[in-house]
């Protein structure tokens, strides 16, 4: 008969992985997406999978990151203004080809706000009524395009600028709007 002491039972239970640690569907959206694209770019560019090379590539990728992805880079310490440095928590596992979901699970344990980042909902510019949007949302559209509206004082000025630039940045939406 097998006799287990209380300590060995506790140790055995501690070694059994818990399902509560696994990411749920849609959780850590920004982390999983950004690191997935980053990992793919490492493979596409034939980067050596060493921690140092991955860290350098991550810092470069984070310089171009905008919005929520830039905030993610800030949280892991890959931006110049970051207060903490957790880059090695990303580079070390990626150098061993650990799946990005597992990397994000570990990051979530270190800093839970990493998994709270969510992408903003994308507007369908072909069907949305620009007049019903808030000025803040109109500014965000221009910002995503890398444009600004100098001298815009009225909501109608922002709408005019967006419709003027739409063929350049969202040609399919511009075409759909003219067909209506």
Order of alpha helices (4+ residues) and beta strands (2+ residues): alpha-alpha-alpha-alpha-alpha-alpha-alpha-alpha-alpha
